Amino acid sequence: MKLNDLYSILVEVDRNGIPHNIPSARYGKWEINSLGFRGKEIDLEKKEGQIRILCFGVSETFGFYESKDKEWPSQLEEILSNKFPRVEVINASVVGLNLKNNKDYAEKYLLPLKPDIMIIVQTYLIYIKELMRGVGRKHLGNEVKGKKVKKPKDEVDEKWVGYNLIKFRAVGNVLPKLEETMERCLGEWLSTHINLWRLRRRIRKKEKKHLIHKEPMDEVPENTILEFEKDLRLFVHYLKENNIVPVLSTYPALITPFNKDIHKNILLATRLTFCIELSEEGILDASKKTNEAIRRIAKEENLAFVDNDHLIPKTLEYFGDNFHYTDKGSELIAKNFYDVLNHCQLIK
């Protein structure tokens, strides 16, 4: 499976520059319903007495490594359906959606559903990258002319390329099957070092394109974090103004300063995929500072909050790569959200 193919099949950009899922699109285990949301068909009109919960994020919420119907919104609905049959959970995530698009996407595609609660798992590296490159909403809007927009190949890869794709990708795409066979024969140690060499080679190429002789940053600029916090806070206010209860979560990542050497290849792949402007230390700094900002917002706005980054174990039993979960990881995320919804009595 090619991840960029998945993106191009399931996501399009409307005439206003807003990415959204293509209604009724299908690809493998991924199914989009007629309203443009992953999962089973739902009614646009909310039933009387029904409580609607929207799960809002990008690919980690949409689901990637999990088995069919094992992404965390589906598992949350399964937990709730046994005890609260009047609660409906909708996976409202869109792969590659930027925080700058949140309000516009919600206003056009989510408010008609009349949701009661929105669970927000807010990604940050796409946002940071575009701020550092000076990519704004105006630029995105100029790309569309009322038709579906196909992203350039490298841009699609940035949204979707994961560790597994990088690991098995042949250099220059020359004789990939032969190379995979050779890797299996060489052994795990040598294969790992070959993969690291490939990643570093691709990173150098991308640095040359985007950094233009500048060094990658070991720390995220303070103004970037302040901008992230401001935009997320504004989105929270927007939801409250529309009588939607926000539930906030930190953004879980596998890699920490304590296990970065164990998962060196995944850390390099994260940098290559999402934000070449940051060094490996900068990627870790971004995780720390954006999650601190999310915690501040939750506390100051008095929001229901789950510190999933703290609660989920940092092992490959729960993560498929740095940001995407296994079935077990999604099960834990769903349980954490159920606990806070129940504890705060938001669903009673």
Steps between C-alpha positions, in 0.01 A plus 500: 500500500626846407407760758495789256249303290280469808513876554416583139209255497337609826567875534428801281512878542182701439472836323563679830827319559366268770621137496223248561426132449344403168146373568453126434870448418640150560851359522583173672387512862429874479139592422351850488124534543275716282545801732879486476593334830683176561276215606139391467219710354344757733203736475568868450216584738564417864231294669314647794682429826813384319847612610748542215874477564738600220858368506714764333859453388710385206642159405550381860125542554393402149686172553801356320664185640195372685286212379165591347273666758779508760593868469435671832173681403347163404623340822364793701159457338505129582574573867227765520234307312478237771422754774372809321303393188389858430859613443627509141873526422610640163856490367529856363874492431668590170853396413731801461256757641688795649401690815461809278214318320322372812239775531417509127471121483284484814272780382434345160508126569440447873251760630217358284527181710413700816766329713489518879861407575820521297811303600808676361831322440698787349809424293778758490787421258301581184402831661858579608643410160259723312557792738876466458464484122257791493217291356166658588134456425521742208762284333285190541196678366685603185566135418135415442257606230188317601639161403670218681866583550768237473795589719852477362651162573748618763228700681272197515790296633555753779149440624509125463848351479555279802782295638388179330491662157846647546640173635404300193553763235786419262758772429388671185226235468748272320428129521299525824416129523865399463606751762240380748625144453858614561398682819344186641821310433725767650350476847324745726805697615631574151152558364437760773820685415414497131161650579663770716736582215208533262309725737801729552556514124141608441520749787811664350319531167196657661713734715666626185159576351333668799770629736723668238826477698330564836537261790192316630373640829549314830219701660166620368489882490296639789277704269404180316382335823311817595332499158404133541354569843311806377342317206402196705352722771299692239364172365396396852319834542330450165365161609372642828324782316320235297397306812743216435690365802873464415695207644873552460785249488875524483645360177666163575839417349704183529841665514631683807847619604533167686435260211615707201809286442293180498265639235754702301354395166147606596622837630685565173194395301285740704731788421516409131125459475368796697750780568849506351548848651540340845788277604442175690525698824265757351237231432513397867489866608188554288324208667586627846405864443178447305373252758583750774295757308207255473515437876493878565198548279311213665570638846429867427187427297377245757464225240453126533851376431694177445880496517532214252867574434568428865265202529598289199812279535781596264546161333431344160228295664289818496653697209543404135734796449558826684138620489272219378362230726466124492167338587614487862609863499164612361321287758682685779432841343129415473488383862668822617240712321216288635631546853510880473158520332352285773685674783391846383146370449495635145300203367242454775 
